[in-house]
Amino acid sequence: MMRSLKSSGGLTRGRGILESTRQLWLGSMHRCADIHNAMSELTGTYRKTSKQHVQLTQSRILRDQQDFKKIKEWFDVHEPFCENEPNFKSLSSGLLAAGSDVNCDEAEKVGQNIQCKLDGMNMENITMKRSDKVHTFENLLPTTKIGDDIIQINPTILFSQLTALVNFSDEIERNFGYELTTEPTSLFKHGMMRKPVKAVLRNHFLKTDNSIVLESYDACVVDGGALLHKVYWPKSTYSEVIDQYLAFIKRKYQSFLSVSVIFDGYSDEMSTKSQEHNRRMTKASASIKISRNTKVTCSREEFLNNPQNKDQLIKLLCAQFQKEGFVALQSHGDADVLIVKTVVEYAESGKTVVMAADDTDILILMMYHWQDAMGEMIFSTERKEGKISKLFYWKISDLLSACDYPELLLFAHAWCGCDITSAIHQKGTRSVIYK
């Protein structure tokens, strides 16, 4: 219609248009179309589309079909209508709304309830309550009560703004006359415990110049949490991702007589890593229902930051590892205790056991539990020398001999910040180690 209106020989081409002309043209178009189709069939002459309708070209049709296929595949993986999930879920972030926190699907019902409350009231007596309005995912953000109003605001930003304000004002007491946050900012940031830099304490003990050359060994225990982040993910299916992990285990640890891979467990219950899980969810993909044939649609880090996705992948990996003869276990919660318990059991039986991990918590627990009567316990981690990754090994007995405060290891680790304690603002790990 637009082509016949504006193209060469059309209604507006080379002349003005009046309202009467437009109405005549619109009223006669359906008649003219019948005549045009009849003449085309009689003469066997058909007019092809012009470049003005690019959406009808073959290349555009092919691209639309490919885009539709991608969208369909995405929804096949990110099932929006899950019968087992009664709560609202954000497809982009995976955020869940419990109970009546979000009721935007009942917007019409909410509006009717508000209208019923207003029936029979005078305009001057009408008051609208915030609790009666439709609640969206924005209502899940932290709120602050100022007077009688509940406002969604970031207390940290507000504090920074007030700090800048009092630099140019003498009324400090009035500006800080209200409570800005419900938790001490020295321990909490953005509503969560401050994230500790645990690697500083680990690197204090693990120096490359006191590493050893591994000669004899009996068993190896692998931290599954660190393993998940060491393998490149191909942009294909999760079957190939699992094969990549299996190939990595065989390549790195095939010389050991026994290899045990231990993963964290994930459930709805609170655990020592709940704070870290909540922190990671801000950069996580939506929940994905995966199988070996499911295509990979997001990055490795975004996928693993979602506990539900991570738990599904771990179960697939455990089944594959066990099929290949490896010991694969998944803890009920945080795996650090189960990992160290497994290492200690090997050492108590007189075996030399290698612990492959990056976690400072595991290193500190191994140093705390080692005794002279045990077999050798060795901590192993991977570091880069230039562009090449290399495995380094340290004897726990050597690390304890060089430690000046073995009886204070757990205290130092807790003070510096671990999974269940917060880092202290401007009190870093170095100040604890050297002071």
C-alpha positions in Angstrom: 0.0 0.0 0.0 2.8 2.4 0.9 4.6 1.6 -2.4 1.5 2.4 -4.5 1.0 5.6 -2.4 4.5 7.1 -2.7 6.3 5.4 -5.6 6.5 6.7 -9.2 2.9 7.2 -10.5 1.5 6.9 -7.0 -1.0 9.1 -5.3 1.4 11.6 -3.8 4.1 11.5 -6.5 4.4 14.9 -8.1 1.2 16.4 -6.7 -0.4 17.4 -3.5 -3.1 15.4 -1.7 -6.4 16.6 -0.3 -8.6 14.8 2.3 -11.2 14.0 -0.4 -8.5 12.6 -2.7 -7.2 10.4 0.1 -10.6 9.1 1.0 -11.3 8.3 -2.7 -8.1 6.5 -3.0 -8.6 4.4 0.1 -12.2 3.6 -0.8 -11.3 2.3 -4.3 -8.1 0.4 -3.5 -9.8 -2.9 -2.8 -11.6 -2.7 -6.2 -8.4 -1.8 -8.0 -6.6 -4.7 -6.3 -9.1 -7.2 -7.7 -8.8 -5.8 -11.2 -5.0 -5.8 -10.9 -4.9 -9.5 -9.8 -7.4 -10.5 -12.6 -5.2 -8.7 -15.3 -2.1 -10.3 -13.9 -3.6 -13.8 -14.1 -4.9 -13.1 -17.6 -1.6 -11.9 -19.0 0.7 -14.1 -16.8 2.6 -11.0 -15.8 3.4 -10.5 -12.2 5.3 -7.6 -10.5 8.0 -8.6 -8.1 8.6 -6.7 -4.9 10.9 -3.7 -4.9 13.8 -2.9 -2.6 11.4 -0.9 -0.4 10.2 -4.2 1.1 13.5 -5.6 2.2 11.8 -7.9 4.7 10.5 -10.0 1.8 13.9 -10.6 0.2 15.3 -14.1 0.4 18.3 -13.1 2.5 16.1 -11.3 5.0 13.7 -14.3 5.2 16.7 -16.6 5.8 18.0 -14.3 8.6 14.6 -14.1 10.3 14.4 -17.9 10.3 17.8 -18.2 11.9 16.9 -15.6 14.5 13.7 -17.4 15.3 15.6 -20.6 15.7 18.0 -19.0 18.1 15.1 -17.6 20.2 13.4 -21.0 20.2 16.6 -22.7 21.3 17.1 -20.1 24.1 13.5 -20.7 25.4 14.0 -24.5 25.2 16.9 -24.1 27.6 15.5 -21.2 29.8 12.1 -22.7 30.4 9.9 -19.8 31.5 6.9 -22.0 32.5 8.2 -24.4 35.1 5.6 -26.4 36.9 7.9 -27.0 39.9 8.6 -23.3 40.3 5.5 -21.4 41.6 7.4 -18.1 42.1 8.2 -15.4 39.6 11.6 -15.7 38.0 13.5 -13.1 35.9 14.7 -14.7 32.7 17.7 -12.4 32.3 19.1 -12.6 35.9 17.4 -15.7 37.4 16.2 -13.7 40.4 13.3 -15.4 42.2 10.4 -13.6 43.9 9.0 -15.4 46.9 5.3 -15.3 47.9 3.6 -12.0 47.1 6.8 -10.0 46.7 5.9 -9.5 43.0 2.3 -9.4 41.8 2.6 -7.6 38.4 0.6 -10.5 36.9 -2.4 -9.4 38.9 -2.3 -5.8 37.9 -5.9 -5.7 36.8 -7.0 -7.3 40.1 -4.9 -4.8 42.1 -6.4 -1.9 40.2 -9.9 -3.2 40.9 -9.2 -3.5 44.6 -7.9 0.1 44.6 -11.0 1.2 42.8 -13.3 -0.6 45.2 -11.6 1.2 48.1 -12.3 4.6 46.4 -16.0 3.9 45.7 -18.2 6.3 47.7 -15.3 8.6 48.8 -14.9 12.2 48.2 -11.8 13.4 46.2 -10.6 15.4 49.2 -10.6 12.3 51.4 -8.8 9.9 49.0 -5.4 8.6 50.0 -3.3 6.1 48.1 -1.1 3.6 49.9 2.1 2.3 48.6 1.3 -1.2 49.9 -1.7 -1.3 47.5 0.2 -0.8 44.3 1.6 -3.4 41.9 4.9 -4.8 43.1 7.6 -5.5 40.5 11.2 -6.9 40.8 12.3 -3.4 41.8 10.6 -4.0 45.1 13.2 -6.7 45.9 15.9 -4.1 46.1 17.1 -2.9 49.6 15.0 -0.1 51.1 15.6 2.6 53.6 13.0 4.2 55.9 13.1 8.0 56.1 10.4 9.3 58.3 7.2 7.5 57.4 8.3 6.8 53.8 10.1 3.6 52.6 12.5 4.6 49.8 14.8 2.4 47.7 18.2 3.9 48.2 21.8 2.9 48.5 23.0 3.8 52.0 26.6 3.7 51.0 26.0 6.3 48.2 24.0 8.4 50.6 26.8 8.4 53.1 29.3 9.4 50.5 27.1 12.3 49.4 26.7 13.5 52.9 30.4 13.2 53.6 31.1 15.4 50.6 28.4 17.8 51.7 29.8 18.3 55.3 33.2 19.3 53.9 31.5 22.6 52.9 29.2 22.9 55.9 29.5 23.4 59.6 26.3 21.6 60.4 27.8 18.1 60.7 25.5 17.0 63.6 22.3 17.9 61.7 23.4 16.1 58.5 24.2 12.9 60.4 21.2 13.0 62.6 19.6 9.9 61.1 20.6 6.3 60.9 22.0 5.6 57.5 22.5 1.8 57.7 21.4 -1.1 59.8 24.9 -2.8 59.8 28.4 -1.5 60.5 30.0 -0.3 57.2 33.4 -1.6 58.5 32.1 -5.2 58.1 29.4 -4.9 55.5 29.1 -3.3 52.0 26.0 -3.1 49.9 24.1 -5.3 52.4 26.7 -8.1 52.3 29.8 -9.0 54.2 32.9 -7.4 52.8 34.7 -9.8 50.5 38.1 -10.8 51.9 41.3 -11.2 49.8 42.1 -14.7 51.0 44.9 -15.2 48.4 47.2 -12.9 50.3 47.5 -15.3 53.2 47.9 -18.2 50.9 50.7 -16.5 48.9 52.4 -15.6 52.1 53.0 -19.3 52.7 53.3 -20.6 49.2 56.5 -19.0 47.7 57.9 -20.6 44.6 61.4 -20.7 46.0 60.4 -23.1 48.8 58.4 -25.4 46.5 59.5 -29.1 46.0 59.9 -31.5 43.1 57.3 -34.3 43.4 58.9 -37.6 43.5 56.7 -40.2 45.2 53.0 -40.1 45.6 50.0 -42.4 46.3 46.8 -40.4 45.9 45.5 -37.1 44.7 42.5 -35.2 45.9 41.2 -32.5 43.6 39.1 -29.5 44.6 36.1 -29.7 42.2 35.3 -26.0 42.8 38.6 -24.9 41.4 38.5 -27.5 38.7 35.3 -26.0 37.2 37.1 -22.8 36.4 40.2 -24.3 34.8 38.7 -25.8 31.6 37.8 -24.0 28.4 34.2 -24.3 27.3 33.6 -24.9 23.6 30.5 -23.2 22.1 28.8 -26.5 21.3 27.0 -28.8 23.7 27.5 -29.7 27.4 28.5 -33.2 26.3 31.7 -31.7 24.8 32.2 -29.5 27.9 32.1 -32.7 30.1 34.5 -34.4 27.7 36.9 -31.4 28.2 36.8 -31.8 32.0 37.5 -35.5 31.7 40.4 -35.0 29.3 41.8 -32.4 31.7 41.7 -34.8 34.7 43.4 -37.6 32.7 46.1 -35.3 31.4 47.0 -33.7 34.7 46.5 -36.6 37.2 46.9 -39.8 35.2 50.1 -40.8 37.0 48.4 -41.0 40.5 47.2 -44.4 41.7 44.0 -42.9 43.1 42.3 -39.7 42.1 39.3 -38.2 44.1 37.4 -35.2 42.8 35.2 -33.5 45.5 32.6 -30.8 44.6 30.5 -28.4 46.7 26.8 -29.2 47.2 24.0 -26.7 46.6 20.6 -26.6 48.2 18.1 -24.0 49.4 19.5 -24.2 53.0 21.8 -21.6 54.4 25.5 -22.5 54.2 28.9 -20.9 54.9 29.1 -19.8 51.3 25.6 -18.2 51.1 27.0 -14.7 51.1 29.4 -15.5 48.3 26.6 -17.2 46.3 24.4 -14.1 46.7 27.3 -11.9 45.6 27.9 -14.0 42.4 24.2 -14.0 41.5 24.5 -10.4 40.4 26.6 -11.6 37.4 24.9 -14.9 36.8 22.9 -16.3 33.9 19.3 -17.3 34.3 18.6 -20.9 35.5 19.0 -23.4 32.7 17.8 -26.9 32.5 20.7 -28.8 31.0 21.4 -32.3 29.6 24.3 -33.6 27.6 22.7 -32.5 24.4 21.8 -29.0 25.5 23.7 -26.3 23.6 26.0 -23.8 25.5 24.3 -20.4 25.3 26.3 -18.4 27.9 29.8 -17.9 29.2 31.4 -20.3 31.7 31.5 -17.7 34.5 27.9 -16.6 34.0 26.7 -20.2 34.1 28.7 -21.2 37.1 27.6 -18.1 39.1 24.1 -19.6 39.2 24.0 -22.3 42.0 21.2 -24.2 40.2 23.1 -24.4 37.0 26.3 -25.4 38.8 24.6 -28.2 40.7 23.3 -29.7 37.5 26.7 -29.7 35.8 28.4 -31.2 38.9 25.9 -34.2 38.8 26.7 -34.8 35.2 30.5 -34.6 35.8 30.3 -37.0 38.8 28.4 -39.6 36.8 31.0 -39.3 34.0 34.0 -39.4 36.3 32.7 -42.4 38.2 32.1 -44.2 34.9 35.8 -43.6 34.0 37.0 -45.1 37.3 37.7 -41.9 39.3 36.2 -41.2 42.7 33.8 -38.3 42.4 31.9 -37.0 45.4 29.5 -34.1 46.0 29.3 -32.7 49.5 25.9 -31.7 51.1 27.2 -28.2 51.5 30.6 -26.6 51.4 33.1 -29.2 50.4 36.2 -27.8 52.3 35.6 -30.0 55.4 35.0 -33.2 53.3 38.1 -32.4 51.2 40.4 -32.0 54.2 38.8 -35.0 55.9 39.6 -37.2 52.8 43.2 -35.9 52.7 43.7 -36.5 56.5 42.4 -40.1 56.1 44.9 -40.8 53.4 47.7 -39.3 55.5 46.7 -41.2 58.6 47.0 -44.5 56.7 50.7 -43.6 55.9 50.1 -42.6 52.3 51.6 -39.6 50.5 48.6 -37.5 49.3 48.6 -34.5 47.0 45.9 -31.8 47.4 45.2 -30.0 44.1 43.4 -26.7 45.0 43.6 -22.9 45.0 41.5 -22.3 48.2 43.2 -20.7 51.2 40.6 -22.4 53.5 41.8 -25.8 52.5 45.5 -24.9 52.9 45.0 -23.5 56.5 42.9 -26.6 57.5 45.6 -28.9 56.2 48.3 -27.1 58.1 46.1 -27.2 61.3 45.4 -30.9 61.2 48.7 -32.3 60.1 50.7 -34.3 62.7 54.2 -35.8 62.7 52.9 -39.4 62.7 51.0 -38.9 59.5 52.1 -39.6 55.9 53.2 -36.6 53.9 50.6 -34.1 52.9 51.4 -32.0 49.8 49.5 -28.9 48.6 49.6 -28.3 44.9 48.4 -25.3 42.9 48.9 -24.0 39.4 50.7 -20.8 38.6 51.9 -19.1 35.5 55.5 -18.5 34.5 55.2 -16.2 31.6 52.5 -17.6 29.4 53.0 -21.2 30.6 51.0 -22.7 33.5 53.0 -24.9 35.8 52.2 -27.1 38.8 54.0 -26.3 42.1 54.1 -28.5 45.2 54.7 -27.7 48.9 55.0 -30.1 51.8 52.7 -29.1 54.7 55.4 -30.1 57.2 57.8 -27.6 55.6 55.2 -24.8 55.7 54.6 -25.4 59.4 58.3 -25.4 60.1 58.6 -22.0 58.5 55.5 -20.6 60.2 56.1 -18.4 63.3 52.5 -18.7 64.6 51.2 -22.3 63.9 48.9 -22.2 67.0 47.3 -18.9 65.7 46.6 -20.1 62.1 42.8 -20.4 62.5 42.6 -17.0 64.3 44.7 -15.3 61.7 42.6 -16.7 58.9 39.3 -15.8 60.5 40.5 -12.3 61.3 41.7 -11.8 57.7 38.4 -13.0 56.4 37.2 -16.5 55.3 33.9 -18.0 54.1 32.0 -17.3 57.4 33.7 -14.0 58.5 33.8 -10.6 56.9 36.9 -8.7 55.9 37.5 -5.6 58.1 37.6 -2.2 56.3 41.2 -0.9 56.0 42.5 -3.9 58.0 44.2 -6.0 55.4 45.8 -9.4 55.7 49.3 -8.0 55.7 48.7 -6.0 58.8 47.7 -9.3 60.6 50.7 -11.3 59.3 53.4 -8.8 60.0 52.1 -7.1 63.1 
